[in-house]
């Protein structure tokens, strides 16, 4: 491309081709830099014909700048002060004409700064007619004298295209994210295998990432495939991809991102990440995972949820703990993430932390074609097919690799959509709603993997704060002000009207009876009663059994009665079992709920509970139990028998779908009235307080019923520091012994006795137990039960030990 220069007079300045760029220090040039260096040689320099000095006094007029040429006073002078305000104007003395669609770009000499003055750049269209050009230099401060030498460049002439420039978009990162995003993007760039190969080709040692101890001990690790199905949640997916890119696994790895949201075409170019976009949606999540397996290149396969976080040692830890006989692996604990806070560790029963071998996948014919429960059913099939090769590994808190995210992701949870066969439609409706709000991008989406926060640092802080010996967190509730602040629990999505109609048979006068034993509850009784009254379905009732309170907590019901709320006042304390049975004697509901009198409830809590009770084998159902005053704490779901002393511990939440548990805490238990008539209510032989819930749940299991939890429902429970009434003469120990004597084999009774015999109340408690009706009751239960205690503890061998 040529530039024609037409001199206007004999004193026109000299033109000279620009020299090659110089570098301060010799070093290899990368390919991209070679191209830049070549570009800097293009262009022409305009040179000063004479040396001169100039001084600006700071004034606005042209004459406030004095120019002193050295050697001649010939006119026209090539540098003048015409514009004022300390601006020097250089006149090259040419008209320039370009060929083609190019602009003239007039700028100062490249990489040649000058103290006290700087050049002002401009572009000129000289493609149609020759154009006279000038370049201005601006003084930076008054009362300075600047000097140009003869032959010194004062301008560089370059070509600049008029059109066909690619549009440039600038993304402004939030201030709080910019530094972190920059660090993550740089690390991703450094980790790129192509760049690492270039480093090696140049003889430069590649940047090495810090490895975990598991990564460093792996020799010739197998290649692995990670499956990441996704649908309409780009922000979470970017974090999941970044989790994969950060893995310290020394072997070959790949991530399969399978997207069947037809309104997005996801784009990400990385040799270890394959993005597959499909125009049609799969009929189920199980089918989608099957397709992802078919796309996977390797035989060791990891589940990689698009809405969870995996720390950098996830792959290395799993492979380091695998042996050749293991076909399915996951750790037994995970961290919980709720609204930016990490809690736990929790016992991990989540499929997102698992890996398995393709051979096992083929034997069980892959994932079932389900939405909810696809993962639970797949693991059940795997365990049934290869029980000896199914490994759930105990993991230390400092080594946990999986962060399960629930609240605060600003996206959907499939498991929260119910199990009515409409899960896919509900997800699609949710995504469409978010699209309408402008919260989900459409069309082609360039993925930009990053973490929105430093999850590694969050976990490290949490680990550092853990006590040396982690206690059951539910037995160590922080100090909460009384009464606890009220927290509105998000309402549950309503079930279809037709499904609600099928929850009740209509063979009792009332749909639901809620029985609330109360003992010195203060203001919390009224708070609980009003919530139950407001949330129950029509034709239901609340029965308050004031169990010998002395604080007047039930007086409000006498002062201002509430419709369908009945008060029973006892002259003396009946104990927990006695008070519950007293309320049951008056109950008219088809479903009976025994609840503590210090709860907060969500709307429509009863729908999932009643839905589970429609299953013929289910005898007892409870919700997730949160902590009143600490609503951010994850709910517990059921309890386990932790040791031979029959101490129970809360079990962690593991998904919204209902599932069986060993036992329930008695803060909230629901049964069908017919089941209570067949299997019995609470054991009247248990005085005062303790283990009445455990006994009922064990009894129901052995009689052929099942105990389930409905985790979609969370109620908040006030955990009192002390009982509101006195518990004497070893009643707690007595009740534990009675559970064993009623339901356990001789060998297990012996273990319970051995564990409890150091208790100072053991002897009187045992004497009271053996002198009671325990033997008659044991014989009656033995004649009716369809299972024994060995069956029960084998079923829950992963969490119960006696």
C-alpha positions in Angstrom: 0.0 0.0 0.0 1.5 3.3 -1.1 1.4 6.9 0.2 2.1 9.7 -2.2 3.8 12.8 -0.7 3.6 16.1 -2.6 6.1 18.8 -1.3 4.5 22.2 -0.9 7.8 24.1 -0.8 11.6 23.4 -0.9 11.8 23.5 2.9 9.6 20.4 3.4 11.0 18.2 6.1 12.9 15.0 5.4 11.0 11.6 5.4 12.7 8.4 6.6 11.5 4.8 7.0 10.9 3.9 10.6 13.6 1.5 12.0 12.9 -1.9 13.6 11.8 -1.8 17.2 14.5 -2.0 19.8 14.4 -4.0 23.0 16.1 -3.1 26.2 17.2 -6.7 26.9 17.7 -9.6 24.5 15.3 -12.5 24.9 13.4 -15.0 22.7 10.4 -13.5 20.8 7.2 -15.5 20.8 5.4 -15.8 17.5 2.9 -13.0 18.4 5.7 -10.7 19.3 7.5 -11.3 16.0 4.4 -10.1 14.3 4.3 -7.0 16.4 7.9 -6.2 15.8 7.3 -6.4 12.1 4.5 -4.0 12.4 6.6 -1.4 14.1 9.0 -1.3 11.1 6.1 0.0 8.9 5.6 3.7 8.8 7.7 6.8 8.1 9.4 9.3 10.4 9.2 13.0 9.8 12.5 14.7 10.9 13.2 18.2 12.2 15.3 20.1 9.6 16.7 22.4 12.3 17.2 22.3 16.0 15.0 24.6 18.1 14.0 25.4 21.6 10.6 26.5 22.9 9.3 27.9 26.2 5.7 28.4 27.3 4.9 30.9 30.1 1.6 29.3 31.0 -0.6 31.8 29.2 -3.5 31.1 26.8 -2.3 33.2 23.8 -0.2 31.9 20.9 2.5 34.5 21.7 2.8 33.1 25.2 5.0 30.3 23.6 8.4 31.5 22.3 10.1 29.4 19.7 13.9 29.9 18.9 15.1 28.2 15.7 18.8 27.6 15.4 20.7 28.4 12.2 18.1 30.3 10.1 15.1 32.6 10.2 13.8 31.3 6.9 10.0 31.2 6.3 7.8 29.3 6.5 9.0 27.9 9.9 8.2 24.1 10.3 7.2 24.6 13.9 4.9 27.4 15.1 2.6 28.5 18.0 -0.8 29.2 16.5 -3.4 27.6 18.8 -2.3 29.0 22.2 -2.5 27.2 25.5 1.0 25.8 25.2 0.4 23.9 21.9 3.3 23.6 19.3 2.2 22.8 15.7 4.6 21.1 13.3 4.1 21.6 9.5 5.8 18.9 7.5 5.3 20.8 4.2 3.5 18.0 2.3 0.2 17.0 1.0 -0.3 13.3 1.3 -2.6 10.9 -0.7 -3.3 7.3 0.2 -4.4 4.5 -2.1 -7.3 2.3 -1.1 -9.5 2.5 2.0 -6.8 3.7 4.4 -6.5 6.6 6.8 -3.3 8.5 7.6 -2.4 8.0 11.2 -0.2 10.8 12.5 1.4 10.2 15.9 4.6 10.9 17.8 7.7 8.9 17.5 7.1 5.4 18.8 8.7 4.6 22.2 10.4 8.0 22.4 8.9 10.1 25.2 10.1 13.6 25.7 10.2 15.5 29.0 7.9 18.5 29.2 5.9 17.9 26.1 3.8 15.1 24.5 2.4 14.5 21.0 -1.4 14.6 20.1 -2.4 11.9 17.7 -4.8 12.3 14.8 -6.1 10.4 11.8 -6.8 12.0 8.4 -8.8 10.7 5.4 -6.5 11.2 2.4 -8.0 8.5 0.2 -10.0 10.8 -2.1 -7.9 14.0 -2.3 -4.4 15.0 -1.2 -4.4 16.4 2.4 -2.1 18.8 4.2 -1.3 17.4 7.6 0.1 18.8 10.8 0.9 17.3 14.3 0.5 19.1 17.6 2.6 18.7 20.7 1.3 19.9 24.1 3.4 21.4 26.9 2.8 19.6 30.2 3.8 22.5 32.5 4.6 26.2 32.1 8.1 27.8 32.4 9.9 24.8 30.9 12.2 24.9 27.9 12.1 21.9 25.6 14.6 21.2 22.7 14.4 19.2 19.5 17.7 18.4 17.8 18.2 18.7 14.0 17.2 15.3 12.4 15.2 14.3 15.5 11.8 12.7 14.6 8.8 14.8 15.6 6.1 12.5 14.0 5.4 9.0 12.7 3.2 8.5 9.6 1.2 5.2 9.6 -1.7 3.7 7.7 -4.9 2.8 9.5 -7.9 0.9 7.9 -11.1 2.8 7.4 -13.3 -0.3 7.6 -13.4 -4.0 8.2 -12.2 -3.6 11.8 -13.7 -6.3 14.0 -16.0 -4.8 16.7 -14.5 -4.7 20.2 -16.5 -5.2 23.3 -15.2 -4.3 26.8 -16.5 -6.2 29.8 -16.2 -4.2 33.0 -15.7 -6.5 35.9 -17.1 -5.6 39.3 -14.5 -4.1 41.6 -14.8 -6.9 44.2 -14.3 -9.5 41.5 -11.7 -7.9 39.2 -8.5 -9.0 41.0 -9.8 -12.5 41.6 -11.1 -12.9 38.1 -7.7 -11.7 36.7 -5.8 -14.1 38.8 -8.0 -17.0 37.8 -7.8 -16.1 34.1 -4.1 -15.9 34.3 -3.8 -19.2 36.0 -6.0 -20.8 33.4 -3.9 -19.3 30.6 -0.7 -20.6 32.3 -2.3 -24.1 32.7 -3.2 -24.3 29.0 -1.4 -27.4 27.6 -0.6 -25.5 24.4 1.2 -22.8 26.3 3.0 -25.4 28.5 4.2 -27.0 25.3 5.4 -23.7 24.0 7.4 -23.2 27.2 9.1 -26.6 26.7 9.8 -25.9 23.1 11.6 -22.7 24.0 13.6 -24.5 26.7 11.7 -22.7 29.5 10.7 -24.6 32.6 6.9 -24.7 32.7 5.1 -23.1 35.6 4.3 -25.9 38.1 1.1 -26.0 40.1 1.3 -27.0 43.8 0.2 -30.6 44.1 -1.7 -32.3 46.9 -0.1 -35.3 48.5 -2.4 -37.6 46.6 -1.4 -36.2 43.3 2.3 -36.5 44.1 2.0 -40.1 45.0 0.2 -41.2 41.8 2.4 -43.0 39.2 1.0 -43.6 35.8 -2.6 -42.7 36.9 -5.4 -43.8 34.6 -7.2 -41.4 32.3 -10.5 -40.2 33.7 -13.7 -38.7 32.2 -15.9 -36.2 34.1 -19.6 -35.9 33.2 -21.2 -32.5 33.5 -24.8 -32.3 32.2 -26.2 -28.8 32.3 -29.3 -26.8 31.5 -29.7 -23.1 31.6 -27.3 -22.1 34.4 -24.2 -20.6 32.9 -22.8 -18.9 36.0 -22.8 -22.1 38.0 -21.4 -24.1 35.1 -18.5 -21.7 34.8 -17.6 -22.4 38.4 -17.9 -26.1 37.8 -15.6 -25.9 34.8 -13.1 -23.9 36.7 -13.2 -26.5 39.5 -12.2 -29.0 36.8 -9.4 -26.9 35.3 -7.9 -26.4 38.8 -7.6 -30.1 39.4 -4.0 -31.2 40.3 -4.5 -34.7 38.8 -1.3 -35.6 37.0 -3.0 -38.0 34.5 -5.1 -37.4 31.4 -8.5 -36.0 32.1 -11.5 -34.7 30.2 -14.7 -32.9 31.0 -17.8 -33.6 29.0 -20.3 -30.7 29.2 -23.6 -31.9 27.8 -26.1 -29.0 27.2 -29.6 -29.7 26.0 -31.0 -26.2 26.5 -31.8 -25.3 22.9 -31.7 -21.5 23.5 -28.0 -21.5 24.4 -25.0 -22.5 22.3 -22.2 -22.8 24.8 -18.7 -22.2 23.6 -15.4 -22.9 25.4 -12.1 -23.8 23.7 -9.9 -25.9 25.8 -8.2 -29.2 24.9 -9.5 -30.9 28.1 -13.1 -29.7 27.9 -15.6 -30.8 25.3 -18.8 -28.9 25.1 -21.7 -30.7 23.3 -24.8 -28.6 22.4 -28.0 -30.4 21.4 -31.1 -29.0 19.8 -33.5 -31.2 21.7 -34.0 -31.9 25.4 -33.6 -35.3 26.9 -36.7 -36.9 28.3 -35.0 -37.4 31.7 -31.8 -36.7 33.7 -31.0 -40.4 33.7 -31.1 -40.5 29.9 -28.9 -37.4 29.8 -26.2 -39.0 32.0 -26.3 -42.2 29.8 -25.6 -40.0 26.7 -22.8 -38.3 28.5 -21.2 -41.7 29.4 -21.4 -42.6 25.7 -19.4 -39.5 24.9 -16.8 -40.2 27.5 -13.4 -41.5 26.2 -12.2 -43.2 29.3 -13.4 -46.0 31.6 -13.0 -44.4 35.0 -15.9 -41.9 35.2 -16.6 -39.1 37.7 -19.9 -37.3 38.2 -19.3 -33.5 37.9 -22.4 -31.6 38.9 -22.8 -28.2 37.2 -24.0 -26.5 40.4 -21.5 -27.8 42.9 -17.9 -27.1 43.8 -15.0 -29.5 43.7 -11.7 -28.6 45.4 -8.4 -29.1 43.4 -7.6 -32.6 44.9 -11.0 -34.3 44.1 -9.7 -36.4 41.2 -6.3 -37.2 42.8 -7.9 -38.2 46.2 -10.3 -40.6 44.6 -7.8 -42.3 42.3 -5.3 -42.6 45.2 -7.9 -44.4 47.3 -9.1 -46.7 44.6 -7.8 -50.2 44.3 -8.3 -52.6 41.4 -11.3 -54.2 43.1 -13.3 -51.0 43.7 -16.0 -50.4 41.1 -17.8 -47.5 42.8 -16.2 -44.9 45.1 -17.2 -41.8 47.1 -16.2 -40.2 50.4 -18.6 -40.3 53.3 -18.6 -36.5 54.1 -19.0 -33.2 52.3 -19.2 -29.5 53.0 -22.5 -27.6 52.8 -22.7 -24.2 51.1 -25.7 -22.1 51.9 -25.9 -18.4 50.9 -22.1 -18.0 50.9 -21.5 -19.8 54.2 -19.7 -23.2 54.5 -20.9 -25.5 57.2 -20.2 -29.1 58.1 -18.7 -31.4 57.6 -21.8 -33.5 56.9 -22.1 -37.2 56.2 -22.0 -37.3 52.4 -24.6 -39.3 50.7 -24.5 -37.2 47.5 -24.0 -38.8 44.1 -22.1 -35.7 42.9 -19.0 -36.8 44.9 -18.9 -40.3 43.3 -16.9 -42.1 40.6 -17.3 -45.5 39.0 -16.0 -47.8 36.4 -17.6 -48.2 33.0 -17.8 -52.0 33.4 -20.1 -51.6 36.4 -22.2 -49.1 34.5 -22.7 -51.6 31.8 -23.7 -54.4 34.2 -26.5 -52.4 35.7 -27.5 -51.0 32.3 -26.6 -47.5 33.2 -28.8 -44.8 34.8 -32.6 -45.4 35.0 -34.7 -43.0 32.9 -35.7 -40.9 35.9 -35.4 -37.3 36.9 -35.6 -37.3 40.7 -34.1 -40.4 42.3 -32.0 -41.3 39.1 -28.9 -41.1 41.2 -30.3 -43.0 44.2 -31.6 -45.8 42.1 -28.3 -46.0 40.1 -26.3 -46.4 43.3 -28.8 -49.0 44.6 -28.3 -51.0 41.4 -24.5 -50.6 41.7 -24.4 -51.7 45.3 -26.7 -54.7 44.6 -24.5 -55.7 41.6 -21.2 -55.4 43.3 -21.6 -55.0 47.1 -18.0 -55.9 47.7 -16.7 -53.3 45.2 -18.9 -50.4 46.5 -16.7 -48.2 48.6 -17.8 -45.3 50.8 -14.6 -44.0 52.2 -14.3 -42.3 55.6 -12.7 -38.9 55.0 -11.1 -36.4 57.4 -12.5 -32.8 57.4 -9.2 -31.4 56.1 -9.4 -33.8 53.1 -13.0 -33.3 52.0 -13.1 -32.4 48.3 -16.8 -31.8 47.7 -18.9 -28.7 48.4 -22.6 -29.3 48.0 -24.4 -26.1 47.3 -28.1 -25.5 48.2 -29.4 -22.1 49.1 -28.2 -18.9 47.4 -27.1 -20.2 44.0 -29.9 -18.1 42.3 -30.8 -21.2 40.3 -33.1 -24.2 40.4 -32.6 -27.5 42.2 -34.1 -30.5 40.4 -34.6 -32.3 43.6 -36.8 -29.5 44.9 -39.2 -29.9 42.0 -41.0 -32.9 43.5 -41.4 -36.4 42.0 -44.7 -36.1 40.1 -43.3 -36.6 36.6 -43.4 -32.9 35.9 -39.9 -32.1 37.0 -38.6 -31.2 33.5 -41.5 -29.0 32.8 -41.0 -27.2 36.1 -37.3 -26.6 35.4 -38.1 -25.3 31.9 -40.8 -22.9 33.3 -38.3 -21.6 35.9 -35.6 -21.0 33.3 -38.1 -19.3 31.0 -39.1 -17.0 33.9 -35.4 -16.2 34.5 -34.9 -15.5 30.8 -37.9 -13.0 30.9 -36.1 -11.2 33.7 -32.9 -11.0 31.7 -31.0 -13.2 34.1 -30.1 -16.0 31.6 -28.2 -15.2 28.4 -29.5 -16.5 25.1 -27.9 -17.5 21.8 -24.1 -18.1 21.7 -22.5 -17.9 25.1 -18.8 -17.7 25.5 -18.0 -19.5 28.8 -15.5 -17.8 31.1 -14.6 -20.3 33.8 -13.9 -18.7 37.2 -14.9 -19.0 40.8 -17.0 -16.2 42.3 -15.3 -16.7 45.6 -12.2 -18.5 46.9 -13.8 -21.8 48.0 -10.5 -23.2 49.0 -9.9 -20.4 51.5 -13.5 -20.7 52.8 -12.9 -24.4 53.6 -9.5 -23.8 55.1 -11.0 -21.2 57.4 -13.7 -23.6 58.4 -11.3 -26.5 59.0 -9.1 -24.2 61.2 -12.1 -23.4 63.3 -13.2 -27.0 64.0 -12.6 -28.3 67.4 -9.9 -31.0 67.8 -12.7 -33.6 68.2 -15.8 -32.7 66.2 -18.9 -33.1 68.4 -22.4 -33.7 67.1 -23.2 -30.1 66.1 -26.9 -30.5 67.0 -26.0 -31.2 70.6 -23.9 -28.0 70.8 -26.3 -25.2 69.9 -25.0 -21.7 70.2 -26.6 -19.3 72.6 -29.8 -18.0 71.1 -31.7 -15.0 72.5 -35.2 -15.8 73.9 -37.5 -15.7 72.2 -35.6 -16.5 69.1 -36.1 -14.1 66.2 -38.9 -15.2 63.9 -37.8 -16.4 60.5 -40.2 -16.8 57.6 -39.5 -20.2 56.1 -40.0 -20.1 52.3 -43.3 -21.8 51.4 -43.3 -25.1 49.7 -44.6 -25.3 46.1 -48.3 -26.4 46.1 -49.2 -29.9 44.9 -51.8 -30.1 42.1 -55.3 -30.0 43.5 -56.1 -33.5 42.2 -53.1 -34.9 44.0 -54.0 -33.1 47.2 -57.5 -34.7 47.0 -55.9 -38.2 47.0 -53.9 -37.6 50.2 -56.9 -38.2 52.5 -59.4 -41.1 52.3 -62.1 -39.2 54.3 -62.8 -41.9 56.8 -62.2 -39.7 59.8 -64.0 -36.5 60.9 -60.8 -34.4 60.5 -58.0 -34.4 58.0 -55.1 -33.8 60.4 -54.9 -33.6 64.2 -51.8 -31.9 65.6 -51.0 -32.8 69.2 -48.8 -30.3 71.1 -47.7 -31.4 74.6 -46.6 -28.2 76.3 -44.6 -27.7 79.5 -43.6 -24.1 80.5 -43.3 -23.0 76.9 -43.6 -19.2 77.6 -44.5 -17.3 74.4 -43.4 -20.0 72.0 -46.6 -22.1 72.6 -48.8 -19.3 71.2 -46.3 -18.7 68.3 -46.5 -22.4 67.4 -50.2 -22.8 67.8 -50.9 -19.8 65.6 -48.6 -21.1 62.9 -50.3 -24.6 62.9 -53.7 -23.0 62.8 -52.8 -20.8 59.9 -51.1 -23.6 57.8 -53.3 -26.7 58.3 -55.8 -27.7 55.6 -59.5 -27.2 56.3 -61.2 -29.6 58.6 -58.2 -30.1 60.8 -57.5 -29.5 64.5 -54.8 -28.6 67.0 -54.9 -30.2 70.5 -52.7 -28.6 73.1 -51.9 -30.7 76.1 -50.7 -28.4 78.8 -48.6 -30.9 80.7 -48.5 -29.3 84.2 -47.1 -25.9 83.1 -46.6 -23.3 85.8 -45.9 -20.3 83.6 -49.3 -19.8 82.2 -48.2 -20.4 78.6 -51.6 -21.8 77.6 -53.7 -19.0 79.2 -54.1 -17.2 75.8 -56.4 -20.1 74.7 -58.7 -19.4 77.6 -58.7 -15.7 77.1 -59.3 -15.8 73.3 -60.1 -19.2 72.0 -59.0 -20.1 68.4 -61.2 -22.1 66.1 -60.4 -25.8 65.9 -57.8 -25.4 68.7 -58.6 -27.5 71.8 -56.9 -27.2 75.2 -56.4 -30.1 77.6 -54.9 -29.2 81.0 -53.5 -31.9 83.2 -53.3 -31.6 87.0 -49.9 -33.2 87.0 -47.1 -33.9 84.6 -47.8 -37.0 82.5 -44.4 -37.2 80.9 -43.8 -36.9 77.2 -45.3 -40.3 76.2 -48.3 -39.8 78.5 -49.1 -36.3 77.3 -48.9 -37.4 73.6 -51.2 -40.4 74.3 -53.6 -38.1 76.2 -53.9 -35.9 73.1 -54.3 -38.9 70.8 -57.3 -40.1 72.8 -59.2 -37.0 71.7 -57.8 -36.7 68.2 -60.2 -37.1 65.2 -57.7 -36.7 62.4 -57.0 -39.2 59.6 -53.3 -38.1 60.0 -51.9 -37.4 63.5 -48.9 -35.2 64.0 -47.1 -35.2 67.3 -45.0 -32.0 67.5 -43.1 -30.0 70.1 -44.7 -26.7 71.2 -41.7 -24.6 70.1 -41.6 -24.7 66.3 -41.7 -22.4 63.2 -43.4 -23.8 60.1 -43.6 -23.1 56.4 -46.8 -22.9 54.5 -48.0 -26.2 53.0 -45.7 -28.3 55.2 -48.3 -31.0 55.5 -48.5 -31.8 51.7 -45.1 -33.6 51.4 -45.7 -35.3 54.8 -49.1 -36.6 53.8 -47.8 -37.6 50.3 -45.2 -39.9 51.9 -47.8 -41.4 54.2 -49.8 -42.6 51.2 -47.1 -45.2 50.6 -48.4 -48.4 52.2 -45.3 -49.4 54.1 -44.5 -46.0 55.6 -45.6 -45.8 59.2 -43.9 -42.6 60.5 -42.7 -39.5 58.7 -40.8 -36.5 59.9 -39.5 -33.3 58.3 -36.1 -31.8 58.3 -35.3 -30.2 61.6 -33.6 -26.8 61.7 -32.7 -24.6 64.6 -35.0 -21.8 65.6 -32.9 -18.6 65.7 -30.3 -20.1 63.3 -32.2 -20.5 60.1 -29.0 -20.6 58.0 -28.0 -23.8 59.6 -28.7 -26.8 57.4 -31.6 -29.0 58.5 -31.0 -32.4 60.1 -33.0 -35.3 58.7 -33.6 -38.2 61.0 -31.3 -39.7 63.6 -28.9 -42.6 63.9 -28.1 -44.8 66.8 -24.5 -43.8 67.3 -23.2 -46.3 69.9 -24.2 -49.1 72.3 -25.4 -46.5 74.9 -28.2 -45.9 72.4 -27.1 -42.3 72.0 -28.7 -40.8 68.9 -27.2 -38.3 66.6 -28.8 -36.1 63.9 -28.3 -37.1 60.3 -27.5 -34.5 57.7 -29.8 -33.5 54.9 -29.1 -35.3 51.7 -31.6 -34.1 49.2 -35.3 -33.2 49.0 -36.6 -36.6 48.0 -38.1 -38.7 50.9 -36.0 -41.6 52.2 -35.9 -44.0 55.1 -34.0 -43.3 58.3 -33.3 -45.4 61.4 -35.2 -43.1 63.8 -36.7 -39.6 64.1 -36.3 -36.9 66.7 -39.7 -36.5 68.4 -40.0 -32.8 67.7 -42.2 -33.7 64.8 -43.6 -37.1 63.8 -46.6 -37.9 61.6 -48.6 -41.1 61.4 -51.9 -42.3 60.0 -54.5 -42.8 62.7 -55.1 -46.4 61.5 -51.4 -47.2 61.8 -51.4 -45.9 65.4 -54.3 -48.2 66.2 -52.4 -51.2 64.7 -48.8 -50.6 65.8 -49.5 -48.6 69.0 -48.7 -45.1 70.1 -46.0 -44.1 72.6 -44.9 -46.6 75.2 -46.8 -45.9 78.4 -44.0 -47.7 80.4 -41.6 -44.8 79.7 -42.0 -42.2 82.5 -41.0 -38.6 82.2 -38.7 -38.0 79.3 -36.2 -39.8 77.0 -36.1 -42.4 74.2 -39.9 -42.5 73.6 -39.2 -41.5 70.0 -36.5 -44.1 69.5 -38.6 -46.9 71.0 -41.6 -46.1 68.7 -39.4 -46.0 65.6 -37.6 -49.2 66.4 -40.9 -50.9 67.1 -42.4 -49.7 63.9 -39.5 -51.0 61.9 -39.7 -54.5 63.5 -43.4 -54.7 63.0 -43.0 -54.2 59.3 -43.5 -50.5 58.9 -40.9 -48.0 57.8 -39.7 -44.7 59.2 -39.1 -42.0 56.6 -38.1 -38.3 56.4 -39.5 -35.8 54.0 -36.6 -33.4 53.6 -38.5 -31.0 51.3 -40.1 -29.7 54.5 -38.0 -27.9 57.1 -39.3 -26.8 60.5 -37.3 -24.8 62.9 -37.1 -26.2 66.4 -36.1 -24.4 69.6 -33.4 -26.5 71.4 -33.7 -25.8 75.1 -30.7 -26.0 77.3 -32.6 -27.8 80.0 -35.8 -29.7 80.5 -38.7 -27.5 81.7 -39.5 -30.1 84.3 -37.4 -32.3 86.6 -36.4 -35.7 85.4 -35.5 -37.9 88.4 -34.4 -41.4 89.6 -32.6 -42.3 86.4 -35.6 -42.1 84.1 -33.4 -41.5 81.1 -31.3 -44.6 81.8 -34.4 -46.6 82.5 -36.0 -45.7 79.2 -32.8 -46.7 77.3 -32.8 -50.0 79.0 -36.5 -50.5 78.3 -35.8 -50.0 74.5 -33.2 -52.8 74.6 -35.3 -55.1 76.7 -38.4 -54.7 74.5 -36.7 -55.1 71.1 -33.2 -56.4 71.1 -31.6 -59.8 71.0 -29.7 -61.2 74.1 -26.3 -60.3 72.6 -27.3 -56.7 71.8 -28.9 -56.3 75.2 -25.6 -57.4 76.8 -23.8 -54.7 74.8 -26.2 -52.0 75.9 -25.9 -53.1 79.5 -22.1 -53.1 79.3 -22.2 -49.6 77.9 -24.6 -48.2 80.5 -23.5 -50.0 83.6 -21.0 -47.2 84.7 -24.0 -44.8 85.0 -24.7 -44.3 88.8 -28.4 -44.7 88.1 -27.9 -48.0 86.3 -28.9 -50.3 89.2 -32.2 -48.7 90.2 -33.1 -48.0 86.6 -32.5 -51.7 85.7 -34.5 -52.9 88.7 -37.4 -50.7 87.8 -37.3 -51.9 84.2 -37.2 -55.7 85.0 -40.0 -55.3 87.5 -42.3 -53.6 85.0 -44.4 -55.1 82.2 -41.4 -55.2 79.9 -41.4 -59.0 79.6 -45.1 -59.2 78.7 -44.7 -56.4 76.2 -41.5 -58.0 74.7 -43.5 -61.3 74.2 -46.4 -59.5 72.6 -44.1 -57.6 70.2 -42.1 -60.8 69.4 -45.3 -62.6 68.4 -46.2 -59.8 65.9 -42.9 -58.6 64.5 -41.8 -59.5 61.0 -38.2 -58.4 61.4 -35.6 -58.7 64.1 -33.0 -56.2 65.4 -30.2 -57.8 63.4 -32.1 -57.0 60.2 -32.5 -53.4 61.4 -28.9 -52.8 62.2 -27.8 -54.5 59.0 -30.1 -52.2 57.0 -28.5 -49.1 58.6 -25.0 -50.6 59.0 -23.5 -47.4 57.5 -24.7 -45.2 60.3 -25.9 -47.3 63.3 -23.8 -49.3 65.7 -24.9 -51.3 68.8 
